[in-house]
């Protein structure tokens, strides 16, 4: 696989993690202002769809969802799942 494709994939993953990180910040602001929130399902789905690192950073930086056991368990799981998918891609496709 060409280096340009790998760079494009890496850039897309970084962008997706930035978007996921931003979603956690947006949801925290909405929580503070008592506005309609982003669903927990949506936040977790973003993490499992290759945004685990962004989700974890969003939790830590914004101190958001850190008390929820579901997030404390599933976000690290999403990072492991994401890393496994990347490793499998690199080993078997590249």
Order of alpha helices (4+ residues) and beta strands (2+ residues): alpha-alpha-alpha-alpha
